[in-house]
């Protein structure tokens, strides 16, 4: 039997549950800082492209410093908060498989 695709509301609920669990695991405040967002931006002008970011959510992984030959881009991802996890290069494939 094939399972029907999740609705937008079901996806949002799963994401919220994941975020709540991660915030608790990481010892962060229960409620994130409020950010303005347009749930589904339909249009923006060509001139706005350089300053428009459309976020779809997800899990981000950066290679850790110890396993990096050059720790440039992974460092910036970590320091800016863009990397959810920092993991040694050799462990990233297993981490991805376990996250599925």
MDTraj code that builds the backbone (N, CA, C; nanometers):
import mdtraj as md
import numpy as np

residues = "UNK UNK UNK UNK UNK UNK UNK UNK UNK UNK UNK UNK UNK UNK UNK UNK UNK UNK UNK UNK UNK UNK UNK UNK UNK UNK UNK UNK UNK UNK UNK UNK UNK UNK UNK UNK UNK UNK UNK UNK UNK UNK UNK UNK UNK UNK UNK UNK UNK UNK UNK UNK UNK UNK UNK UNK UNK UNK UNK UNK UNK UNK UNK UNK UNK UNK UNK UNK UNK UNK UNK UNK UNK UNK UNK UNK UNK UNK UNK UNK UNK UNK UNK UNK UNK UNK UNK UNK UNK UNK UNK UNK UNK UNK UNK UNK UNK UNK UNK UNK".split()
xyz = np.array([
    [0.0826, -0.1177, 0.0000],
    [0.0000, 0.0000, 0.0000],
    [0.0876, 0.1248, 0.0000],
    [0.0599, 0.2176, -0.0873],
    [0.1383, 0.3397, -0.0891],
    [0.0747, 0.4429, 0.0038],
    [0.1605, 0.5170, 0.0695],
    [0.1149, 0.6191, 0.1625],
    [0.0968, 0.7495, 0.0862],
    [-0.0121, 0.8212, 0.1149],
    [-0.0352, 0.9471, 0.0448],
    [0.0629, 1.0532, 0.0949],
    [0.0959, 1.1496, 0.0098],
    [0.1905, 1.2543, 0.0492],
    [0.1362, 1.3343, 0.1681],
    [0.2278, 1.3866, 0.2485],
    [0.1882, 1.4682, 0.3625],
    [0.1319, 1.6013, 0.3149],
    [0.0384, 1.6542, 0.3904],
    [-0.0140, 1.7871, 0.3607],
    [0.0836, 1.8912, 0.4140],
    [0.0662, 2.0143, 0.3710],
    [0.1507, 2.1228, 0.4196],
    [0.1421, 2.1319, 0.5718],
    [0.0229, 2.1211, 0.6259],
    [0.0027, 2.1305, 0.7705],
    [0.0739, 2.0166, 0.8439],
    [0.0698, 1.8957, 0.7889],
    [0.1381, 1.7825, 0.8504],
    [0.2900, 1.8021, 0.8491],
    [0.3412, 1.8547, 0.7403],
    [0.4846, 1.8839, 0.7309],
    [0.5227, 1.9893, 0.8333],
    [0.4438, 2.0962, 0.8418],
    [0.4712, 2.2020, 0.9392],
    [0.4707, 2.1471, 1.0816],
    [0.3784, 2.0579, 1.1125],
    [0.3710, 1.9972, 1.2448],
    [0.4965, 1.9152, 1.2733],
    [0.5408, 1.8355, 1.1759],
    [0.6618, 1.7554, 1.1938],
    [0.7847, 1.8433, 1.2132],
    [0.7941, 1.9491, 1.1360],
    [0.9079, 2.0405, 1.1483],
    [0.9071, 2.1058, 1.2866],
    [0.7894, 2.1487, 1.3322],
    [0.7788, 2.2116, 1.4641],
    [0.8187, 2.1142, 1.5750],
    [0.7755, 1.9897, 1.5644],
    [0.8116, 1.8889, 1.6645],
    [0.9621, 1.8644, 1.6649],
    [1.0223, 1.8568, 1.5451],
    [1.1663, 1.8383, 1.5345],
    [1.2397, 1.9564, 1.5966],
    [1.1963, 2.0786, 1.5636],
    [1.2619, 2.1979, 1.6165],
    [1.2515, 2.2029, 1.7689],
    [1.1362, 2.1711, 1.8227],
    [1.1174, 2.1706, 1.9675],
    [1.2117, 2.0705, 2.0337],
    [1.2206, 1.9509, 1.9788],
    [1.3085, 1.8480, 2.0336],
    [1.4549, 1.8904, 2.0249],
    [1.4962, 1.9494, 1.9123],
    [1.6346, 1.9936, 1.8954],
    [1.6682, 2.1075, 1.9908],
    [1.5779, 2.2022, 2.0076],
    [1.6014, 2.3138, 2.0996],
    [1.6210, 2.2603, 2.2414],
    [1.5393, 2.1617, 2.2800],
    [1.5511, 2.1025, 2.4131],
    [1.6842, 2.0290, 2.4249],
    [1.7199, 1.9494, 2.3231],
    [1.8441, 1.8720, 2.3245],
    [1.9665, 1.9629, 2.3334],
    [1.9604, 2.0775, 2.2654],
    [2.0739, 2.1692, 2.2624],
    [2.0740, 2.2687, 2.3781],
    [1.9710, 2.2642, 2.4627],
    [1.9635, 2.3546, 2.5768],
    [1.9309, 2.4977, 2.5386],
    [1.8581, 2.5159, 2.4289],
    [1.8199, 2.6496, 2.3840],
    [1.6853, 2.6884, 2.4414],
    [1.6553, 2.8170, 2.4344],
    [1.5249, 2.8659, 2.4790],
    [1.4151, 2.7911, 2.4037],
    [1.3019, 2.7646, 2.4697],
    [1.1937, 2.6889, 2.4035],
    [1.1386, 2.7564, 2.2784],
    [1.1334, 2.8885, 2.2795],
    [1.0788, 2.9598, 2.1641],
    [1.1892, 3.0374, 2.0942],
    [1.2050, 3.0147, 1.9643],
    [1.3080, 3.0889, 1.8905],
    [1.2711, 3.2371, 1.8803],
    [1.3695, 3.3183, 1.8526],
    [1.3451, 3.4610, 1.8323],
    [1.2495, 3.4785, 1.7148],
    [1.1564, 3.5707, 1.7267],
    [1.0613, 3.5902, 1.6164],
    [1.1313, 3.6488, 1.4936],
    [1.0998, 3.5926, 1.3796],
    [1.1524, 3.6417, 1.2530],
    [1.0349, 3.6637, 1.1586],
    [1.0430, 3.7695, 1.0810],
    [0.9389, 3.7917, 0.9825],
    [0.9647, 3.6993, 0.8655],
    [0.8615, 3.6417, 0.8137],
    [0.8757, 3.5647, 0.6911],
    [0.7439, 3.5627, 0.6171],
    [0.7547, 3.5521, 0.4885],
    [0.6390, 3.5380, 0.4010],
    [0.6300, 3.3893, 0.3738],
    [0.5220, 3.3259, 0.4161],
    [0.5120, 3.1812, 0.4063],
    [0.5357, 3.1290, 0.2656],
    [0.4953, 3.2036, 0.1667],
    [0.5112, 3.1549, 0.0304],
    [0.5249, 3.2736, -0.0642],
    [0.6431, 3.3321, -0.0703],
    [0.6586, 3.4479, -0.1585],
    [0.6388, 3.4066, -0.3040],
    [0.5436, 3.4663, -0.3669],
    [0.5112, 3.4299, -0.5039],
    [0.5897, 3.5115, -0.6069],
    [0.6179, 3.6359, -0.5730],
    [0.6837, 3.7202, -0.6724],
    [0.7860, 3.8108, -0.6058],
    [0.8926, 3.8356, -0.6755],
    [0.9859, 3.9395, -0.6371],
    [1.0519, 3.9880, -0.7648],
    [1.0919, 4.1127, -0.7634],
    [1.1491, 4.1760, -0.8815],
    [1.2914, 4.1273, -0.9065],
    [1.3346, 4.1341, -1.0309],
    [1.4703, 4.0933, -1.0671],
    [1.5744, 4.1665, -0.9827],
    [1.5511, 4.2947, -0.9560],
    [1.6453, 4.3736, -0.8773],
    [1.6527, 4.3249, -0.7320],
    [1.5531, 4.2525, -0.6854],
    [1.5505, 4.2037, -0.5471],
    [1.6213, 4.0685, -0.5313],
    [1.6626, 4.0061, -0.6389],
    [1.7218, 3.8717, -0.6310],
    [1.8413, 3.8647, -0.5380],
    [1.9282, 3.9652, -0.5424],
    [2.0490, 3.9595, -0.4608],
    [2.0199, 3.9714, -0.3119],
    [1.9022, 4.0198, -0.2751],
    [1.8680, 4.0358, -0.1339],
    [1.7469, 3.9519, -0.0925],
    [1.7042, 3.8609, -0.1782],
    [1.5891, 3.7767, -0.1481],
    [1.6355, 3.6339, -0.1228],
    [1.5934, 3.5794, -0.0104],
    [1.6253, 3.4415, 0.0237],
    [1.4958, 3.3664, 0.0447],
    [1.4796, 3.2582, -0.0235],
    [1.3629, 3.1730, -0.0043],
    [1.4115, 3.0500, 0.0695],
    [1.3622, 3.0314, 0.1896],
    [1.4049, 2.9189, 0.2723],
    [1.2998, 2.8098, 0.2684],
    [1.3455, 2.6880, 0.2482],
    [1.2538, 2.5750, 0.2455],
    [1.2735, 2.4853, 0.3670],
    [1.3651, 2.5215, 0.4527],
    [1.3906, 2.4402, 0.5719],
    [1.4817, 2.3238, 0.5400],
    [1.5201, 2.2527, 0.6415],
    [1.6040, 2.1362, 0.6194],
    [1.7115, 2.1220, 0.7238],
    [1.7885, 2.0206, 0.7074],
    [1.8970, 1.9859, 0.7982],
    [2.0272, 2.0175, 0.7267],
    [2.1149, 2.0926, 0.7923],
    [2.2410, 2.1290, 0.7289],
    [2.3575, 2.0701, 0.8065],
    [2.4568, 2.0222, 0.7337],
    [2.5725, 1.9564, 0.7919],
    [2.6980, 2.0251, 0.7382],
    [2.7917, 2.0518, 0.8288],
    [2.9206, 2.1060, 0.7882],
    [3.0306, 2.0150, 0.8413],
    [3.1356, 2.0017, 0.7643],
    [3.2515, 1.9230, 0.8077],
    [3.3163, 1.9936, 0.9270],
    [3.3607, 1.9179, 1.0257],
    [3.4231, 1.9778, 1.1436],
    [3.5665, 2.0210, 1.1146],
    [3.6217, 2.1015, 1.2044],
    [3.7568, 2.1563, 1.1855],
    [3.8638, 2.0481, 1.1868],
    [3.8488, 1.9499, 1.2742],
    [3.9519, 1.8474, 1.2888],
    [3.9726, 1.7646, 1.1627],
    [3.8676, 1.7425, 1.0852],
    [3.8820, 1.6600, 0.9643],
    [3.8954, 1.7431, 0.8369],
    [3.8990, 1.8759, 0.8498],
    [3.9095, 1.9641, 0.7328],
    [4.0550, 1.9956, 0.7009],
    [4.0884, 1.9927, 0.5720],
    [4.2197, 2.0388, 0.5281],
    [4.2187, 2.1907, 0.5314],
    [4.1126, 2.2501, 0.4784],
    [4.0909, 2.3943, 0.4833],
    [3.9546, 2.4153, 0.5486],
    [3.9543, 2.4791, 0.6621],
    [3.8312, 2.4966, 0.7392],
    [3.7721, 2.6348, 0.7118],
    [3.7490, 2.6667, 0.5849],
    [3.6965, 2.7975, 0.5470],
    [3.5453, 2.8012, 0.5439],
    [3.4891, 2.7403, 0.4413],
    [3.3444, 2.7424, 0.4249],
    [3.2722, 2.6737, 0.5415],
    [3.3181, 2.5563, 0.5883],
    [3.2502, 2.4950, 0.7027],
    [3.2534, 2.5841, 0.8280],
    [3.3637, 2.6565, 0.8477],
    [3.3744, 2.7463, 0.9626],
    [3.2718, 2.8578, 0.9541],
    [3.2598, 2.9177, 0.8374],
    [3.1634, 3.0258, 0.8190],
    [3.0208, 2.9740, 0.8380],
    [2.9931, 2.8563, 0.7864],
    [2.8591, 2.7976, 0.8045],
    [2.8304, 2.7765, 0.9526],
    [2.9294, 2.7273, 1.0270],
    [2.9127, 2.7042, 1.1705],
    [2.8963, 2.8357, 1.2460],
    [2.9855, 2.9307, 1.2205],
    [2.9831, 3.0577, 1.2936],
    [2.8586, 3.1399, 1.2646],
    [2.8043, 3.1279, 1.1453],
    [2.6843, 3.2048, 1.1109],
    [2.5565, 3.1368, 1.1569],
    [2.5687, 3.0147, 1.2075],
    [2.4496, 2.9419, 1.2515],
    [2.3798, 2.8679, 1.1389],
    [2.4410, 2.8649, 1.0212],
    [2.3790, 2.7988, 0.9065],
    [2.3951, 2.6469, 0.9107],
    [2.4908, 2.5971, 0.9871],
    [2.5120, 2.4523, 0.9963],
    [2.4429, 2.3996, 1.1220],
    [2.3507, 2.3075, 1.1030],
    [2.2825, 2.2454, 1.2160],
    [2.3780, 2.1541, 1.2919],
    [2.4631, 2.0837, 1.2193],
    [2.5575, 1.9896, 1.2796],
    [2.6958, 2.0092, 1.2199],
    [2.7992, 1.9872, 1.3007],
    [2.9377, 1.9799, 1.2540],
    [2.9837, 1.8378, 1.2797],
    [3.0275, 1.7700, 1.1747],
    [3.0579, 1.6275, 1.1845],
    [3.1875, 1.5988, 1.1086],
    [3.2697, 1.5055, 1.1582],
    [3.3887, 1.4655, 1.0827],
    [3.3479, 1.4123, 0.9440],
    [3.4276, 1.4406, 0.8457],
    [3.3968, 1.4028, 0.7081],
    [3.3608, 1.2553, 0.6958],
    [3.4348, 1.1690, 0.7631],
    [3.4113, 1.0249, 0.7503],
    [3.2759, 0.9810, 0.8076],
    [3.2166, 1.0617, 0.8945],
    [3.0889, 1.0262, 0.9568],
    [2.9668, 1.0848, 0.8866],
    [2.9886, 1.1777, 0.7931],
    [2.8754, 1.2449, 0.7275],
    [2.7847, 1.1469, 0.6522],
    [2.8372, 1.0520, 0.5722],
    [2.7459, 0.9601, 0.5012],
    [2.6536, 0.8823, 0.5962],
    [2.7092, 0.8275, 0.7044],
    [2.6258, 0.7527, 0.7995],
    [2.5251, 0.8433, 0.8681],
    [2.5655, 0.9668, 0.8960],
    [2.4732, 1.0611, 0.9591],
    [2.3540, 1.0885, 0.8673],
    [2.3824, 1.1088, 0.7390],
    [2.2742, 1.1355, 0.6431],
    [2.1805, 1.0167, 0.6360],
    [2.2352, 0.8975, 0.6266],
    [2.1517, 0.7765, 0.6197],
    [2.0665, 0.7642, 0.7458],
    [2.1242, 0.7903, 0.8617],
    [2.0480, 0.7771, 0.9864],
    [1.9414, 0.8857, 0.9999],
    [1.9604, 0.9996, 0.9322],
    [1.8635, 1.1084, 0.9413],
    [1.7434, 1.0871, 0.8496],
    [1.7535, 0.9926, 0.7567],
    [1.6433, 0.9704, 0.6627],
    [1.5303, 0.8944, 0.7261],
])
top = md.Topology()
chain = top.add_chain()
for i, resn in enumerate(residues, 1):
    res = top.add_residue(resn, chain, resSeq=i)
    for name in ("N", "CA", "C"):
        top.add_atom(name, md.element.get_by_symbol(name[0]), res)
traj = md.Trajectory(xyz[None], top)
